[in-house]
Amino acid sequence: MSSYDSPANSNNRAAVICTDYQCRFEMGYINSFKEIMEMETAMLKYTLNYLSEHYKKEIALLNPN
């Protein structure tokens, strides 16, 4: 579970519900596409940071430069 997790019945404007293999975005009262892009950007940053911290050995096997 991530810091973005929120119950599915949350009254928040935005929530991300994550299971072992997927995440679902729920947003209400969207004023512009920029809000969606901000949520997507935040989730991508979180995901990449999580992977780099928890899968260092696996990433090293790929030998990235």
PDBQT receptor file of N, H, CA, C and O in Angstrom, charges set to zero:
ATOM      1  N   MET A   1       0.844  -1.182   0.000  1.00  0.00    +0.000 N 
ATOM      2  CA  MET A   1       0.000   0.000   0.000  1.00  0.00    +0.000 C 
ATOM      3  C   MET A   1       0.887   1.243   0.000  1.00  0.00    +0.000 C 
ATOM      4  O   MET A   1       1.969   1.242   0.587  1.00  0.00    +0.000 OA
ATOM      5  N   SER A   2       0.434   2.270  -0.643  1.00  0.00    +0.000 N 
ATOM      6  H   SER A   2      -0.444   2.270  -1.121  1.00  0.00    +0.000 HD
ATOM      7  CA  SER A   2       1.223   3.483  -0.785  1.00  0.00    +0.000 C 
ATOM      8  C   SER A   2       0.655   4.619   0.039  1.00  0.00    +0.000 C 
ATOM      9  O   SER A   2      -0.396   4.485   0.664  1.00  0.00    +0.000 OA
ATOM     10  N   SER A   3       1.361   5.738   0.034  1.00  0.00    +0.000 N 
ATOM     11  H   SER A   3       2.215   5.846  -0.474  1.00  0.00    +0.000 HD
ATOM     12  CA  SER A   3       0.873   6.923   0.727  1.00  0.00    +0.000 C 
ATOM     13  C   SER A   3      -0.342   7.514   0.012  1.00  0.00    +0.000 C 
ATOM     14  O   SER A   3      -1.014   8.390   0.557  1.00  0.00    +0.000 OA
ATOM     15  N   TYR A   4      -0.626   7.045  -1.191  1.00  0.00    +0.000 N 
ATOM     16  H   TYR A   4      -0.080   6.333  -1.634  1.00  0.00    +0.000 HD
ATOM     17  CA  TYR A   4      -1.774   7.526  -1.941  1.00  0.00    +0.000 C 
ATOM     18  C   TYR A   4      -3.044   6.743  -1.622  1.00  0.00    +0.000 C 
ATOM     19  O   TYR A   4      -4.136   7.125  -2.044  1.00  0.00    +0.000 OA
ATOM     20  N   ASP A   5      -2.901   5.653  -0.879  1.00  0.00    +0.000 N 
ATOM     21  H   ASP A   5      -2.014   5.343  -0.536  1.00  0.00    +0.000 HD
ATOM     22  CA  ASP A   5      -4.044   4.780  -0.645  1.00  0.00    +0.000 C 
ATOM     23  C   ASP A   5      -5.151   5.505   0.095  1.00  0.00    +0.000 C 
ATOM     24  O   ASP A   5      -4.911   6.345   0.962  1.00  0.00    +0.000 OA
ATOM     25  N   SER A   6      -6.342   5.159  -0.268  1.00  0.00    +0.000 N 
ATOM     26  H   SER A   6      -6.537   4.476  -0.972  1.00  0.00    +0.000 HD
ATOM     27  CA  SER A   6      -7.518   5.742   0.358  1.00  0.00    +0.000 C 
ATOM     28  C   SER A   6      -8.665   4.758   0.200  1.00  0.00    +0.000 C 
ATOM     29  O   SER A   6      -8.732   4.057  -0.810  1.00  0.00    +0.000 OA
ATOM     30  N   PRO A   7      -9.561   4.686   1.162  1.00  0.00    +0.000 N 
ATOM     31  CA  PRO A   7     -10.688   3.759   1.009  1.00  0.00    +0.000 C 
ATOM     32  C   PRO A   7     -11.514   4.095  -0.224  1.00  0.00    +0.000 C 
ATOM     33  O   PRO A   7     -11.592   5.257  -0.622  1.00  0.00    +0.000 OA
ATOM     34  N   ALA A   8     -12.118   3.109  -0.820  1.00  0.00    +0.000 N 
ATOM     35  H   ALA A   8     -12.056   2.164  -0.497  1.00  0.00    +0.000 HD
ATOM     36  CA  ALA A   8     -12.901   3.314  -2.033  1.00  0.00    +0.000 C 
ATOM     37  C   ALA A   8     -14.090   4.234  -1.796  1.00  0.00    +0.000 C 
ATOM     38  O   ALA A   8     -14.545   4.897  -2.728  1.00  0.00    +0.000 OA
ATOM     39  N   ASN A   9     -14.597   4.288  -0.586  1.00  0.00    +0.000 N 
ATOM     40  H   ASN A   9     -14.227   3.749   0.171  1.00  0.00    +0.000 HD
ATOM     41  CA  ASN A   9     -15.750   5.130  -0.308  1.00  0.00    +0.000 C 
ATOM     42  C   ASN A   9     -15.350   6.482   0.281  1.00  0.00    +0.000 C 
ATOM     43  O   ASN A   9     -16.145   7.126   0.967  1.00  0.00    +0.000 OA
ATOM     44  N   SER A  10     -14.145   6.898   0.016  1.00  0.00    +0.000 N 
ATOM     45  H   SER A  10     -13.500   6.375  -0.541  1.00  0.00    +0.000 HD
ATOM     46  CA  SER A  10     -13.627   8.163   0.541  1.00  0.00    +0.000 C 
ATOM     47  C   SER A  10     -14.409   9.347  -0.021  1.00  0.00    +0.000 C 
ATOM     48  O   SER A  10     -14.882   9.307  -1.157  1.00  0.00    +0.000 OA
ATOM     49  N   ASN A  11     -14.539  10.391   0.777  1.00  0.00    +0.000 N 
ATOM     50  H   ASN A  11     -14.155  10.424   1.700  1.00  0.00    +0.000 HD
ATOM     51  CA  ASN A  11     -15.190  11.615   0.333  1.00  0.00    +0.000 C 
ATOM     52  C   ASN A  11     -14.184  12.625  -0.211  1.00  0.00    +0.000 C 
ATOM     53  O   ASN A  11     -14.551  13.758  -0.519  1.00  0.00    +0.000 OA
ATOM     54  N   ASN A  12     -12.929  12.229  -0.331  1.00  0.00    +0.000 N 
ATOM     55  H   ASN A  12     -12.630  11.308  -0.081  1.00  0.00    +0.000 HD
ATOM     56  CA  ASN A  12     -11.900  13.100  -0.885  1.00  0.00    +0.000 C 
ATOM     57  C   ASN A  12     -12.157  13.338  -2.365  1.00  0.00    +0.000 C 
ATOM     58  O   ASN A  12     -12.860  12.566  -3.016  1.00  0.00    +0.000 OA
ATOM     59  N   ARG A  13     -11.580  14.420  -2.889  1.00  0.00    +0.000 N 
ATOM     60  H   ARG A  13     -11.010  15.048  -2.360  1.00  0.00    +0.000 HD
ATOM     61  CA  ARG A  13     -11.710  14.705  -4.323  1.00  0.00    +0.000 C 
ATOM     62  C   ARG A  13     -10.973  13.682  -5.164  1.00  0.00    +0.000 C 
ATOM     63  O   ARG A  13     -11.386  13.385  -6.285  1.00  0.00    +0.000 OA
ATOM     64  N   ALA A  14      -9.882  13.138  -4.632  1.00  0.00    +0.000 N 
ATOM     65  H   ALA A  14      -9.547  13.380  -3.721  1.00  0.00    +0.000 HD
ATOM     66  CA  ALA A  14      -9.092  12.183  -5.403  1.00  0.00    +0.000 C 
ATOM     67  C   ALA A  14      -8.623  11.057  -4.498  1.00  0.00    +0.000 C 
ATOM     68  O   ALA A  14      -8.338  11.260  -3.318  1.00  0.00    +0.000 OA
ATOM     69  N   ALA A  15      -8.551   9.873  -5.076  1.00  0.00    +0.000 N 
ATOM     70  H   ALA A  15      -8.783   9.709  -6.035  1.00  0.00    +0.000 HD
ATOM     71  CA  ALA A  15      -8.072   8.712  -4.335  1.00  0.00    +0.000 C 
ATOM     72  C   ALA A  15      -7.405   7.763  -5.311  1.00  0.00    +0.000 C 
ATOM     73  O   ALA A  15      -7.762   7.694  -6.487  1.00  0.00    +0.000 OA
ATOM     74  N   VAL A  16      -6.428   7.034  -4.794  1.00  0.00    +0.000 N 
ATOM     75  H   VAL A  16      -6.138   7.090  -3.839  1.00  0.00    +0.000 HD
ATOM     76  CA  VAL A  16      -5.800   5.968  -5.564  1.00  0.00    +0.000 C 
ATOM     77  C   VAL A  16      -5.919   4.711  -4.724  1.00  0.00    +0.000 C 
ATOM     78  O   VAL A  16      -5.435   4.658  -3.594  1.00  0.00    +0.000 OA
ATOM     79  N   ILE A  17      -6.555   3.715  -5.275  1.00  0.00    +0.000 N 
ATOM     80  H   ILE A  17      -6.948   3.758  -6.194  1.00  0.00    +0.000 HD
ATOM     81  CA  ILE A  17      -6.739   2.454  -4.581  1.00  0.00    +0.000 C 
ATOM     82  C   ILE A  17      -5.808   1.445  -5.224  1.00  0.00    +0.000 C 
ATOM     83  O   ILE A  17      -5.933   1.154  -6.413  1.00  0.00    +0.000 OA
ATOM     84  N   CYS A  18      -4.868   0.903  -4.444  1.00  0.00    +0.000 N 
ATOM     85  H   CYS A  18      -4.767   1.139  -3.478  1.00  0.00    +0.000 HD
ATOM     86  CA  CYS A  18      -3.873  -0.022  -4.978  1.00  0.00    +0.000 C 
ATOM     87  C   CYS A  18      -4.039  -1.404  -4.370  1.00  0.00    +0.000 C 
ATOM     88  O   CYS A  18      -4.268  -1.556  -3.170  1.00  0.00    +0.000 OA
ATOM     89  N   THR A  19      -3.916  -2.409  -5.234  1.00  0.00    +0.000 N 
ATOM     90  H   THR A  19      -3.730  -2.285  -6.208  1.00  0.00    +0.000 HD
ATOM     91  CA  THR A  19      -3.845  -3.796  -4.802  1.00  0.00    +0.000 C 
ATOM     92  C   THR A  19      -2.456  -4.283  -5.160  1.00  0.00    +0.000 C 
ATOM     93  O   THR A  19      -1.584  -3.481  -5.496  1.00  0.00    +0.000 OA
ATOM     94  N   ASP A  20      -2.242  -5.572  -5.094  1.00  0.00    +0.000 N 
ATOM     95  H   ASP A  20      -2.950  -6.223  -4.821  1.00  0.00    +0.000 HD
ATOM     96  CA  ASP A  20      -0.910  -6.104  -5.367  1.00  0.00    +0.000 C 
ATOM     97  C   ASP A  20      -0.416  -5.815  -6.783  1.00  0.00    +0.000 C 
ATOM     98  O   ASP A  20       0.780  -5.608  -6.988  1.00  0.00    +0.000 OA
ATOM     99  N   TYR A  21      -1.319  -5.799  -7.754  1.00  0.00    +0.000 N 
ATOM    100  H   TYR A  21      -2.290  -5.967  -7.587  1.00  0.00    +0.000 HD
ATOM    101  CA  TYR A  21      -0.887  -5.705  -9.139  1.00  0.00    +0.000 C 
ATOM    102  C   TYR A  21      -1.484  -4.555  -9.928  1.00  0.00    +0.000 C 
ATOM    103  O   TYR A  21      -1.218  -4.430 -11.124  1.00  0.00    +0.000 OA
ATOM    104  N   GLN A  22      -2.278  -3.716  -9.295  1.00  0.00    +0.000 N 
ATOM    105  H   GLN A  22      -2.494  -3.817  -8.324  1.00  0.00    +0.000 HD
ATOM    106  CA  GLN A  22      -2.897  -2.638 -10.050  1.00  0.00    +0.000 C 
ATOM    107  C   GLN A  22      -3.280  -1.479  -9.145  1.00  0.00    +0.000 C 
ATOM    108  O   GLN A  22      -3.427  -1.634  -7.933  1.00  0.00    +0.000 OA
ATOM    109  N   CYS A  23      -3.435  -0.324  -9.759  1.00  0.00    +0.000 N 
ATOM    110  H   CYS A  23      -3.316  -0.199 -10.744  1.00  0.00    +0.000 HD
ATOM    111  CA  CYS A  23      -3.920   0.858  -9.052  1.00  0.00    +0.000 C 
ATOM    112  C   CYS A  23      -5.069   1.457  -9.848  1.00  0.00    +0.000 C 
ATOM    113  O   CYS A  23      -5.073   1.443 -11.079  1.00  0.00    +0.000 OA
ATOM    114  N   ARG A  24      -6.033   1.980  -9.119  1.00  0.00    +0.000 N 
ATOM    115  H   ARG A  24      -6.029   1.992  -8.119  1.00  0.00    +0.000 HD
ATOM    116  CA  ARG A  24      -7.193   2.598  -9.752  1.00  0.00    +0.000 C 
ATOM    117  C   ARG A  24      -7.309   4.028  -9.242  1.00  0.00    +0.000 C 
ATOM    118  O   ARG A  24      -7.292   4.264  -8.034  1.00  0.00    +0.000 OA
ATOM    119  N   PHE A  25      -7.425   4.979 -10.157  1.00  0.00    +0.000 N 
ATOM    120  H   PHE A  25      -7.438   4.788 -11.139  1.00  0.00    +0.000 HD
ATOM    121  CA  PHE A  25      -7.600   6.383  -9.814  1.00  0.00    +0.000 C 
ATOM    122  C   PHE A  25      -9.081   6.692  -9.743  1.00  0.00    +0.000 C 
ATOM    123  O   PHE A  25      -9.850   6.282 -10.613  1.00  0.00    +0.000 OA
ATOM    124  N   GLU A  26      -9.478   7.405  -8.721  1.00  0.00    +0.000 N 
ATOM    125  H   GLU A  26      -8.854   7.738  -8.014  1.00  0.00    +0.000 HD
ATOM    126  CA  GLU A  26     -10.840   7.909  -8.634  1.00  0.00    +0.000 C 
ATOM    127  C   GLU A  26     -10.759   9.399  -8.345  1.00  0.00    +0.000 C 
ATOM    128  O   GLU A  26     -10.199   9.816  -7.331  1.00  0.00    +0.000 OA
ATOM    129  N   MET A  27     -11.314  10.185  -9.231  1.00  0.00    +0.000 N 
ATOM    130  H   MET A  27     -11.768   9.846 -10.055  1.00  0.00    +0.000 HD
ATOM    131  CA  MET A  27     -11.288  11.634  -9.059  1.00  0.00    +0.000 C 
ATOM    132  C   MET A  27     -12.684  12.184  -9.312  1.00  0.00    +0.000 C 
ATOM    133  O   MET A  27     -13.382  11.737 -10.223  1.00  0.00    +0.000 OA
ATOM    134  N   GLY A  28     -13.083  13.149  -8.507  1.00  0.00    +0.000 N 
ATOM    135  H   GLY A  28     -12.516  13.511  -7.767  1.00  0.00    +0.000 HD
ATOM    136  CA  GLY A  28     -14.372  13.799  -8.695  1.00  0.00    +0.000 C 
ATOM    137  C   GLY A  28     -14.189  15.308  -8.738  1.00  0.00    +0.000 C 
ATOM    138  O   GLY A  28     -13.181  15.833  -8.264  1.00  0.00    +0.000 OA
ATOM    139  N   TYR A  29     -15.139  15.981  -9.292  1.00  0.00    +0.000 N 
ATOM    140  H   TYR A  29     -15.958  15.554  -9.677  1.00  0.00    +0.000 HD
ATOM    141  CA  TYR A  29     -15.098  17.445  -9.352  1.00  0.00    +0.000 C 
ATOM    142  C   TYR A  29     -13.825  17.946 -10.027  1.00  0.00    +0.000 C 
ATOM    143  O   TYR A  29     -13.135  18.814  -9.494  1.00  0.00    +0.000 OA
ATOM    144  N   ILE A  30     -13.520  17.401 -11.187  1.00  0.00    +0.000 N 
ATOM    145  H   ILE A  30     -14.081  16.696 -11.620  1.00  0.00    +0.000 HD
ATOM    146  CA  ILE A  30     -12.321  17.775 -11.923  1.00  0.00    +0.000 C 
ATOM    147  C   ILE A  30     -12.574  19.096 -12.648  1.00  0.00    +0.000 C 
ATOM    148  O   ILE A  30     -13.545  19.236 -13.391  1.00  0.00    +0.000 OA
ATOM    149  N   ASN A  31     -11.684  20.059 -12.418  1.00  0.00    +0.000 N 
ATOM    150  H   ASN A  31     -10.895  19.946 -11.814  1.00  0.00    +0.000 HD
ATOM    151  CA  ASN A  31     -11.821  21.365 -13.051  1.00  0.00    +0.000 C 
ATOM    152  C   ASN A  31     -11.064  21.478 -14.366  1.00  0.00    +0.000 C 
ATOM    153  O   ASN A  31     -11.442  22.262 -15.236  1.00  0.00    +0.000 OA
ATOM    154  N   SER A  32      -9.993  20.695 -14.517  1.00  0.00    +0.000 N 
ATOM    155  H   SER A  32      -9.686  20.057 -13.810  1.00  0.00    +0.000 HD
ATOM    156  CA  SER A  32      -9.235  20.748 -15.762  1.00  0.00    +0.000 C 
ATOM    157  C   SER A  32      -8.413  19.470 -15.924  1.00  0.00    +0.000 C 
ATOM    158  O   SER A  32      -8.222  18.713 -14.972  1.00  0.00    +0.000 OA
ATOM    159  N   PHE A  33      -7.937  19.247 -17.138  1.00  0.00    +0.000 N 
ATOM    160  H   PHE A  33      -8.093  19.861 -17.911  1.00  0.00    +0.000 HD
ATOM    161  CA  PHE A  33      -7.110  18.077 -17.400  1.00  0.00    +0.000 C 
ATOM    162  C   PHE A  33      -5.798  18.150 -16.623  1.00  0.00    +0.000 C 
ATOM    163  O   PHE A  33      -5.168  17.120 -16.384  1.00  0.00    +0.000 OA
ATOM    164  N   LYS A  34      -5.380  19.345 -16.228  1.00  0.00    +0.000 N 
ATOM    165  H   LYS A  34      -5.893  20.182 -16.422  1.00  0.00    +0.000 HD
ATOM    166  CA  LYS A  34      -4.124  19.502 -15.499  1.00  0.00    +0.000 C 
ATOM    167  C   LYS A  34      -4.171  18.763 -14.161  1.00  0.00    +0.000 C 
ATOM    168  O   LYS A  34      -3.151  18.239 -13.714  1.00  0.00    +0.000 OA
ATOM    169  N   GLU A  35      -5.321  18.714 -13.527  1.00  0.00    +0.000 N 
ATOM    170  H   GLU A  35      -6.150  19.140 -13.891  1.00  0.00    +0.000 HD
ATOM    171  CA  GLU A  35      -5.457  17.970 -12.275  1.00  0.00    +0.000 C 
ATOM    172  C   GLU A  35      -5.200  16.482 -12.491  1.00  0.00    +0.000 C 
ATOM    173  O   GLU A  35      -4.570  15.824 -11.663  1.00  0.00    +0.000 OA
ATOM    174  N   ILE A  36      -5.689  15.967 -13.598  1.00  0.00    +0.000 N 
ATOM    175  H   ILE A  36      -6.201  16.501 -14.271  1.00  0.00    +0.000 HD
ATOM    176  CA  ILE A  36      -5.457  14.559 -13.920  1.00  0.00    +0.000 C 
ATOM    177  C   ILE A  36      -3.976  14.326 -14.186  1.00  0.00    +0.000 C 
ATOM    178  O   ILE A  36      -3.409  13.339 -13.717  1.00  0.00    +0.000 OA
ATOM    179  N   MET A  37      -3.348  15.225 -14.933  1.00  0.00    +0.000 N 
ATOM    180  H   MET A  37      -3.808  16.026 -15.314  1.00  0.00    +0.000 HD
ATOM    181  CA  MET A  37      -1.921  15.096 -15.236  1.00  0.00    +0.000 C 
ATOM    182  C   MET A  37      -1.081  15.172 -13.968  1.00  0.00    +0.000 C 
ATOM    183  O   MET A  37      -0.095  14.447 -13.845  1.00  0.00    +0.000 OA
ATOM    184  N   GLU A  38      -1.448  16.030 -13.028  1.00  0.00    +0.000 N 
ATOM    185  H   GLU A  38      -2.250  16.619 -13.129  1.00  0.00    +0.000 HD
ATOM    186  CA  GLU A  38      -0.722  16.135 -11.761  1.00  0.00    +0.000 C 
ATOM    187  C   GLU A  38      -0.822  14.836 -10.963  1.00  0.00    +0.000 C 
ATOM    188  O   GLU A  38       0.160  14.385 -10.374  1.00  0.00    +0.000 OA
ATOM    189  N   MET A  39      -2.020  14.236 -10.947  1.00  0.00    +0.000 N 
ATOM    190  H   MET A  39      -2.818  14.603 -11.425  1.00  0.00    +0.000 HD
ATOM    191  CA  MET A  39      -2.208  12.971 -10.239  1.00  0.00    +0.000 C 
ATOM    192  C   MET A  39      -1.384  11.870 -10.897  1.00  0.00    +0.000 C 
ATOM    193  O   MET A  39      -0.733  11.087 -10.206  1.00  0.00    +0.000 OA
ATOM    194  N   GLU A  40      -1.406  11.804 -12.216  1.00  0.00    +0.000 N 
ATOM    195  H   GLU A  40      -1.935  12.440 -12.777  1.00  0.00    +0.000 HD
ATOM    196  CA  GLU A  40      -0.621  10.802 -12.932  1.00  0.00    +0.000 C 
ATOM    197  C   GLU A  40       0.869  10.985 -12.692  1.00  0.00    +0.000 C 
ATOM    198  O   GLU A  40       1.591  10.010 -12.485  1.00  0.00    +0.000 OA
ATOM    199  N   THR A  41       1.330  12.227 -12.717  1.00  0.00    +0.000 N 
ATOM    200  H   THR A  41       0.744  13.019 -12.885  1.00  0.00    +0.000 HD
ATOM    201  CA  THR A  41       2.747  12.512 -12.482  1.00  0.00    +0.000 C 
ATOM    202  C   THR A  41       3.160  12.089 -11.085  1.00  0.00    +0.000 C 
ATOM    203  O   THR A  41       4.215  11.480 -10.909  1.00  0.00    +0.000 OA
ATOM    204  N   ALA A  42       2.348  12.402 -10.096  1.00  0.00    +0.000 N 
ATOM    205  H   ALA A  42       1.491  12.897 -10.239  1.00  0.00    +0.000 HD
ATOM    206  CA  ALA A  42       2.657  12.027  -8.714  1.00  0.00    +0.000 C 
ATOM    207  C   ALA A  42       2.714  10.505  -8.566  1.00  0.00    +0.000 C 
ATOM    208  O   ALA A  42       3.595   9.981  -7.885  1.00  0.00    +0.000 OA
ATOM    209  N   MET A  43       1.796   9.810  -9.190  1.00  0.00    +0.000 N 
ATOM    210  H   MET A  43       1.081  10.236  -9.744  1.00  0.00    +0.000 HD
ATOM    211  CA  MET A  43       1.786   8.352  -9.087  1.00  0.00    +0.000 C 
ATOM    212  C   MET A  43       2.990   7.738  -9.794  1.00  0.00    +0.000 C 
ATOM    213  O   MET A  43       3.582   6.786  -9.286  1.00  0.00    +0.000 OA
ATOM    214  N   LEU A  44       3.357   8.267 -10.952  1.00  0.00    +0.000 N 
ATOM    215  H   LEU A  44       2.875   9.041 -11.364  1.00  0.00    +0.000 HD
ATOM    216  CA  LEU A  44       4.540   7.762 -11.647  1.00  0.00    +0.000 C 
ATOM    217  C   LEU A  44       5.810   7.991 -10.823  1.00  0.00    +0.000 C 
ATOM    218  O   LEU A  44       6.664   7.108 -10.744  1.00  0.00    +0.000 OA
ATOM    219  N   LYS A  45       5.934   9.164 -10.215  1.00  0.00    +0.000 N 
ATOM    220  H   LYS A  45       5.240   9.881 -10.279  1.00  0.00    +0.000 HD
ATOM    221  CA  LYS A  45       7.100   9.451  -9.368  1.00  0.00    +0.000 C 
ATOM    222  C   LYS A  45       7.155   8.487  -8.196  1.00  0.00    +0.000 C 
ATOM    223  O   LYS A  45       8.211   7.937  -7.883  1.00  0.00    +0.000 OA
ATOM    224  N   TYR A  46       6.011   8.284  -7.549  1.00  0.00    +0.000 N 
ATOM    225  H   TYR A  46       5.153   8.731  -7.804  1.00  0.00    +0.000 HD
ATOM    226  CA  TYR A  46       5.963   7.356  -6.417  1.00  0.00    +0.000 C 
ATOM    227  C   TYR A  46       6.383   5.954  -6.861  1.00  0.00    +0.000 C 
ATOM    228  O   TYR A  46       7.198   5.305  -6.206  1.00  0.00    +0.000 OA
ATOM    229  N   THR A  47       5.819   5.493  -7.980  1.00  0.00    +0.000 N 
ATOM    230  H   THR A  47       5.156   6.019  -8.512  1.00  0.00    +0.000 HD
ATOM    231  CA  THR A  47       6.097   4.145  -8.466  1.00  0.00    +0.000 C 
ATOM    232  C   THR A  47       7.572   3.965  -8.795  1.00  0.00    +0.000 C 
ATOM    233  O   THR A  47       8.176   2.967  -8.401  1.00  0.00    +0.000 OA
ATOM    234  N   LEU A  48       8.154   4.915  -9.508  1.00  0.00    +0.000 N 
ATOM    235  H   LEU A  48       7.663   5.725  -9.828  1.00  0.00    +0.000 HD
ATOM    236  CA  LEU A  48       9.570   4.809  -9.870  1.00  0.00    +0.000 C 
ATOM    237  C   LEU A  48      10.469   4.852  -8.637  1.00  0.00    +0.000 C 
ATOM    238  O   LEU A  48      11.452   4.116  -8.563  1.00  0.00    +0.000 OA
ATOM    239  N   ASN A  49      10.141   5.702  -7.675  1.00  0.00    +0.000 N 
ATOM    240  H   ASN A  49       9.341   6.300  -7.736  1.00  0.00    +0.000 HD
ATOM    241  CA  ASN A  49      10.917   5.747  -6.427  1.00  0.00    +0.000 C 
ATOM    242  C   ASN A  49      10.793   4.435  -5.660  1.00  0.00    +0.000 C 
ATOM    243  O   ASN A  49      11.784   3.919  -5.142  1.00  0.00    +0.000 OA
ATOM    244  N   TYR A  50       9.587   3.900  -5.587  1.00  0.00    +0.000 N 
ATOM    245  H   TYR A  50       8.782   4.319  -6.007  1.00  0.00    +0.000 HD
ATOM    246  CA  TYR A  50       9.366   2.630  -4.890  1.00  0.00    +0.000 C 
ATOM    247  C   TYR A  50      10.185   1.517  -5.537  1.00  0.00    +0.000 C 
ATOM    248  O   TYR A  50      10.859   0.754  -4.846  1.00  0.00    +0.000 OA
ATOM    249  N   LEU A  51      10.123   1.429  -6.858  1.00  0.00    +0.000 N 
ATOM    250  H   LEU A  51       9.575   2.049  -7.419  1.00  0.00    +0.000 HD
ATOM    251  CA  LEU A  51      10.864   0.391  -7.563  1.00  0.00    +0.000 C 
ATOM    252  C   LEU A  51      12.366   0.533  -7.358  1.00  0.00    +0.000 C 
ATOM    253  O   LEU A  51      13.062  -0.461  -7.150  1.00  0.00    +0.000 OA
ATOM    254  N   SER A  52      12.868   1.761  -7.415  1.00  0.00    +0.000 N 
ATOM    255  H   SER A  52      12.303   2.569  -7.584  1.00  0.00    +0.000 HD
ATOM    256  CA  SER A  52      14.312   1.958  -7.256  1.00  0.00    +0.000 C 
ATOM    257  C   SER A  52      14.776   1.639  -5.838  1.00  0.00    +0.000 C 
ATOM    258  O   SER A  52      15.926   1.241  -5.648  1.00  0.00    +0.000 OA
ATOM    259  N   GLU A  53      13.920   1.801  -4.848  1.00  0.00    +0.000 N 
ATOM    260  H   GLU A  53      12.986   2.125  -5.002  1.00  0.00    +0.000 HD
ATOM    261  CA  GLU A  53      14.287   1.495  -3.464  1.00  0.00    +0.000 C 
ATOM    262  C   GLU A  53      14.138   0.012  -3.127  1.00  0.00    +0.000 C 
ATOM    263  O   GLU A  53      14.964  -0.537  -2.397  1.00  0.00    +0.000 OA
ATOM    264  N   HIS A  54      13.113  -0.636  -3.639  1.00  0.00    +0.000 N 
ATOM    265  H   HIS A  54      12.443  -0.191  -4.232  1.00  0.00    +0.000 HD
ATOM    266  CA  HIS A  54      12.798  -1.999  -3.236  1.00  0.00    +0.000 C 
ATOM    267  C   HIS A  54      13.284  -3.077  -4.199  1.00  0.00    +0.000 C 
ATOM    268  O   HIS A  54      13.236  -4.260  -3.864  1.00  0.00    +0.000 OA
ATOM    269  N   TYR A  55      13.744  -2.700  -5.372  1.00  0.00    +0.000 N 
ATOM    270  H   TYR A  55      13.782  -1.739  -5.644  1.00  0.00    +0.000 HD
ATOM    271  CA  TYR A  55      14.170  -3.683  -6.361  1.00  0.00    +0.000 C 
ATOM    272  C   TYR A  55      15.551  -3.359  -6.922  1.00  0.00    +0.000 C 
ATOM    273  O   TYR A  55      15.788  -3.481  -8.123  1.00  0.00    +0.000 OA
ATOM    274  N   LYS A  56      16.453  -2.947  -6.043  1.00  0.00    +0.000 N 
ATOM    275  H   LYS A  56      16.260  -2.847  -5.067  1.00  0.00    +0.000 HD
ATOM    276  CA  LYS A  56      17.804  -2.574  -6.469  1.00  0.00    +0.000 C 
ATOM    277  C   LYS A  56      18.535  -3.743  -7.125  1.00  0.00    +0.000 C 
ATOM    278  O   LYS A  56      19.213  -3.566  -8.138  1.00  0.00    +0.000 OA
ATOM    279  N   LYS A  57      18.397  -4.938  -6.548  1.00  0.00    +0.000 N 
ATOM    280  H   LYS A  57      17.847  -5.082  -5.726  1.00  0.00    +0.000 HD
ATOM    281  CA  LYS A  57      19.093  -6.103  -7.107  1.00  0.00    +0.000 C 
ATOM    282  C   LYS A  57      18.603  -6.413  -8.516  1.00  0.00    +0.000 C 
ATOM    283  O   LYS A  57      19.397  -6.687  -9.416  1.00  0.00    +0.000 OA
ATOM    284  N   GLU A  58      17.289  -6.366  -8.695  1.00  0.00    +0.000 N 
ATOM    285  H   GLU A  58      16.644  -6.143  -7.964  1.00  0.00    +0.000 HD
ATOM    286  CA  GLU A  58      16.715  -6.669 -10.000  1.00  0.00    +0.000 C 
ATOM    287  C   GLU A  58      17.112  -5.623 -11.036  1.00  0.00    +0.000 C 
ATOM    288  O   GLU A  58      17.394  -5.956 -12.187  1.00  0.00    +0.000 OA
ATOM    289  N   ILE A  59      17.133  -4.373 -10.628  1.00  0.00    +0.000 N 
ATOM    290  H   ILE A  59      16.904  -4.102  -9.693  1.00  0.00    +0.000 HD
ATOM    291  CA  ILE A  59      17.532  -3.301 -11.538  1.00  0.00    +0.000 C 
ATOM    292  C   ILE A  59      19.004  -3.442 -11.913  1.00  0.00    +0.000 C 
ATOM    293  O   ILE A  59      19.386  -3.193 -13.056  1.00  0.00    +0.000 OA
ATOM    294  N   ALA A  60      19.829  -3.844 -10.942  1.00  0.00    +0.000 N 
ATOM    295  H   ALA A  60      19.518  -4.046 -10.013  1.00  0.00    +0.000 HD
ATOM    296  CA  ALA A  60      21.255  -4.044 -11.216  1.00  0.00    +0.000 C 
ATOM    297  C   ALA A  60      21.473  -5.140 -12.252  1.00  0.00    +0.000 C 
ATOM    298  O   ALA A  60      22.430  -5.084 -13.026  1.00  0.00    +0.000 OA
ATOM    299  N   LEU A  61      20.593  -6.132 -12.270  1.00  0.00    +0.000 N 
ATOM    300  H   LEU A  61      19.816  -6.177 -11.642  1.00  0.00    +0.000 HD
ATOM    301  CA  LEU A  61      20.707  -7.203 -13.267  1.00  0.00    +0.000 C 
ATOM    302  C   LEU A  61      20.527  -6.682 -14.685  1.00  0.00    +0.000 C 
ATOM    303  O   LEU A  61      21.070  -7.250 -15.633  1.00  0.00    +0.000 OA
ATOM    304  N   LEU A  62      19.778  -5.619 -14.829  1.00  0.00    +0.000 N 
ATOM    305  H   LEU A  62      19.337  -5.158 -14.059  1.00  0.00    +0.000 HD
ATOM    306  CA  LEU A  62      19.565  -5.020 -16.140  1.00  0.00    +0.000 C 
ATOM    307  C   LEU A  62      20.753  -4.186 -16.602  1.00  0.00    +0.000 C 
ATOM    308  O   LEU A  62      20.868  -3.854 -17.782  1.00  0.00    +0.000 OA
ATOM    309  N   ASN A  63      21.636  -3.852 -15.667  1.00  0.00    +0.000 N 
ATOM    310  H   ASN A  63      21.543  -4.121 -14.708  1.00  0.00    +0.000 HD
ATOM    311  CA  ASN A  63      22.833  -3.071 -15.931  1.00  0.00    +0.000 C 
ATOM    312  C   ASN A  63      22.531  -1.735 -16.595  1.00  0.00    +0.000 C 
ATOM    313  O   ASN A  63      23.091  -1.440 -17.651  1.00  0.00    +0.000 OA
ATOM    314  N   PRO A  64      21.655  -0.912 -16.001  1.00  0.00    +0.000 N 
ATOM    315  CA  PRO A  64      21.381   0.390 -16.591  1.00  0.00    +0.000 C 
ATOM    316  C   PRO A  64      22.573   1.331 -16.441  1.00  0.00    +0.000 C 
ATOM    317  O   PRO A  64      23.313   1.252 -15.460  1.00  0.00    +0.000 OA
ATOM    318  N   ASN A  65      22.752   2.201 -17.396  1.00  0.00    +0.000 N 
ATOM    319  H   ASN A  65      22.151   2.265 -18.193  1.00  0.00    +0.000 HD
ATOM    320  CA  ASN A  65      23.877   3.153 -17.335  1.00  0.00    +0.000 C 
ATOM    321  C   ASN A  65      23.468   4.427 -16.674  1.00  0.00    +0.000 C 
ATOM    322  O   ASN A  65      24.282   5.339 -16.536  1.00  0.00    +0.000 OA
TER     323      ASN A  65
